[in-house]
Amino acid sequence: MRDKIAIGSEAEARAVLGVQDRHARLFRNEYGVAVTVRNGELHLSGEDDGVRAARRVIEEVLQRYRSAGRVDAAEVDLLVRAGGGGPVGSAAGAGGGAPILRRVGSKAAVAPRTPAQQEYVQAMQDHPLVFSIGPAGTGKTYLAVAMAVRMLRDGVVRKLVLTRPAVEAGEKLGFLPGSFEAKVDPYLRPLYDALYDFVELAQLRKYAETDILEVAPLAYMRGRTLSDAFVILDEGQNTTQEQMKMFLTRMGHKSRVVVTGDVTQIDLPRGTTSGLVHAARIMKDTEGIPMCYFSKADIIRHPLVQKIVDAYERDEGDGA
């Protein structure tokens, strides 16, 4: 089967074919489809199913490029793996990966890129408590931070609380003295990294100074009631059962709570049950508490991340 797609510029051709034809090789390896450029058109040739799948992916790549002015290799990898057959982050309307929030200094908006991410975003919109469980790189924390900032700006909540269990430091991490930047404890830095994508630094300082934003170790949550806040517990797999119960019972009036974690990366002492594993088991059938699970297919970091996850899974399987 042969097919062709009109393109408007050499830049669009480069977006589809990739640097040194990297994306073109992806299409050949995944679908058995050759993609070439001639006379202002992309020419596709291969088996019928492969050409149809490649066309869907290419049309999505072109749509993203025309909307945002760029498309990165990781996005194309994800689209190719998804086969162009489902919602993978299109900026279309509410039914297919609707944008959440624009990044600072960018015209591009963050949006769910896979069906699992889309279900996760919808769950955060519809439910006061959501569990998000899956491997590294699937957007669990990043999408939660984007949703938290959006709900703050929309007036749904009045405060953001981001927390992590400080396992390595025995729950004794605190804010460092000095400037706002100095207070960014290295252990909590990943949460700030996500915030920097959505909030200008000056605004972030203002949020911190006025207690609209709080980023602190989990131990700081004890004895409090968190109302009118969007609360994210990151790295939930490193909580004990007692810590998870303590955290979940902090929920207050008009609060939104998201718990994220990767149950394959538990750093607790041997023999200690993860609070996230325990909570997922005892609440799996609780109405109104969605459990959003991600797989390797949802990894949206550098393409090598999925290969790294695969390698570790093979090694663990060989040692079993």
Residue pairs with C-beta under 8 A, 6 or more apart in sequence:
1 45
1 46
1 47
1 48
1 51
1 52
2 43
2 44
2 45
2 51
3 43
3 44
3 45
3 51
3 55
4 41
4 42
4 43
4 44
5 41
5 42
5 44
5 55
5 58
5 59
5 62
6 40
6 41
6 42
7 13
7 16
7 37
7 40
7 41
7 42
7 62
8 40
11 65
12 62
12 65
12 66
13 37
13 42
15 61
15 62
15 65
15 70
15 71
16 23
16 24
16 35
16 42
16 58
16 61
16 62
17 23
17 24
17 35
17 37
18 24
18 25
18 26
18 73
18 76
19 73
22 73
23 35
23 61
23 73
23 76
23 80
24 34
24 35
24 36
26 76
26 77
26 80
27 33
27 34
27 35
27 54
27 57
27 80
28 34
28 35
30 80
30 81
31 46
31 47
31 49
31 50
31 51
31 53
31 54
31 80
32 46
32 47
32 50
33 44
33 45
33 46
33 47
33 50
33 51
33 53
33 54
34 43
34 44
34 45
34 46
35 42
35 43
35 44
35 54
35 58
36 42
36 43
37 43
42 58
44 51
44 54
44 55
44 58
45 51
46 54
53 83
53 84
53 85
54 84
55 84
56 83
56 84
56 85
57 76
57 79
57 80
57 82
57 83
57 84
59 84
60 79
60 84
60 88
60 90
61 71
61 75
61 76
61 79
63 90
63 91
64 71
64 75
64 89
64 90
64 91
65 71
67 91
67 108
68 91
68 106
68 107
68 108
69 107
69 108
70 108
73 303
74 300
74 301
74 302
74 303
75 89
75 113
75 300
77 303
78 88
78 89
78 113
78 114
78 299
78 300
79 88
81 297
82 88
82 114
82 297
86 114
86 115
87 95
87 96
87 97
87 112
87 114
87 115
87 118
88 97
88 113
88 114
88 115
89 97
89 111
89 112
89 113
89 114
89 117
90 96
90 97
90 111
91 97
91 98
91 99
91 109
91 111
92 98
96 118
97 111
97 112
97 113
97 117
97 118
98 111
99 109
99 110
99 111
100 109
100 110
100 111
100 112
100 121
100 143
100 146
100 147
100 150
101 109
101 110
101 146
101 147
101 149
101 150
101 198
102 108
102 109
102 110
102 198
103 109
103 110
103 197
103 198
104 196
104 197
104 198
104 199
104 200
110 142
110 143
110 146
110 197
110 198
112 118
112 120
112 121
112 139
112 143
113 139
113 300
114 297
114 298
114 300
116 134
116 138
116 292
116 293
116 294
116 295
116 297
116 298
117 138
117 139
117 143
117 294
117 298
117 300
119 292
120 130
120 132
120 139
120 140
120 143
120 292
120 294
121 143
121 147
123 130
123 290
123 292
124 130
124 143
124 144
124 147
124 256
124 258
125 147
127 288
127 289
127 290
128 251
128 255
128 256
128 257
128 288
129 248
129 251
129 256
129 257
129 258
129 259
129 288
129 289
130 257
130 258
130 259
130 289
130 290
130 292
131 236
131 258
131 259
131 276
131 279
131 280
131 283
131 289
131 290
131 291
131 292
132 140
132 144
132 258
132 259
132 260
132 261
132 292
132 294
133 140
133 260
133 261
133 262
133 263
133 276
133 280
133 291
133 292
133 293
133 294
134 140
134 262
134 292
134 293
134 294
134 295
134 298
135 262
135 264
135 294
135 295
135 296
135 299
135 309
136 262
136 265
136 299
136 301
136 305
136 309
137 299
137 300
137 301
137 302
137 305
137 306
137 309
138 294
138 295
138 298
138 299
138 300
139 294
139 298
139 300
140 260
140 261
140 262
140 294
141 190
141 191
141 194
141 232
141 234
141 260
142 194
142 197
144 232
144 258
144 260
145 162
145 191
145 194
145 195
145 197
145 198
145 232
146 194
146 197
146 198
147 230
147 258
148 157
148 160
148 162
148 230
148 232
148 256
148 258
149 160
149 195
149 198
149 199
151 157
151 230
151 256
152 158
152 159
152 160
152 212
152 230
156 230
156 256
157 228
157 229
157 230
157 254
157 255
157 256
158 212
158 228
158 229
159 211
159 212
159 213
159 214
159 226
159 228
159 229
159 230
160 207
160 212
160 213
160 214
160 229
160 230
160 232
161 214
161 215
161 216
161 221
161 226
161 229
161 230
161 231
161 232
162 188
162 191
162 195
162 213
162 214
162 215
162 216
162 231
162 232
162 234
163 215
163 216
163 217
163 218
163 220
163 221
163 231
163 232
163 233
163 234
163 247
164 187
164 188
164 191
164 217
164 218
164 233
164 234
164 235
164 238
165 171
165 217
165 218
165 233
165 235
165 236
165 238
165 239
165 243
166 172
166 173
166 187
166 217
166 218
166 219
167 238
167 267
167 268
168 187
168 267
169 187
169 217
171 217
171 218
171 219
172 217
172 219
173 185
173 187
173 188
173 217
174 185
174 216
174 217
174 220
175 183
175 185
175 216
176 182
176 183
176 185
180 204
180 205
180 208
180 209
183 208
184 192
187 217
188 215
188 216
188 217
190 234
191 215
191 232
191 234
192 215
195 204
195 213
195 215
196 204
199 207
204 213
206 212
207 213
208 214
208 215
218 233
218 239
218 243
218 247
221 246
221 247
221 250
222 246
224 250
225 250
225 252
226 250
226 251
226 252
226 255
226 257
227 252
227 253
227 254
227 255
228 252
228 253
228 254
228 255
229 252
229 255
229 256
230 255
230 256
230 258
231 250
231 251
231 255
231 256
231 257
231 258
232 257
232 258
232 259
232 260
233 239
233 247
233 257
233 258
233 259
233 260
234 260
234 261
235 260
235 261
235 262
236 244
236 259
236 260
236 261
236 275
236 276
236 279
237 261
237 262
237 263
237 265
237 266
237 274
237 276
237 277
238 261
238 266
238 267
238 268
238 274
239 247
239 274
239 275
239 276
240 268
240 272
240 273
240 274
240 275
241 273
241 275
241 278
242 275
243 275
244 259
244 275
244 276
244 278
244 279
245 275
247 259
248 257
248 259
248 279
251 257
259 276
259 279
261 274
261 276
263 274
263 276
263 277
263 280
264 312
266 274
266 277
268 274
280 291
283 289
283 291
284 291
296 306
296 309
296 310
299 305
299 306
299 309
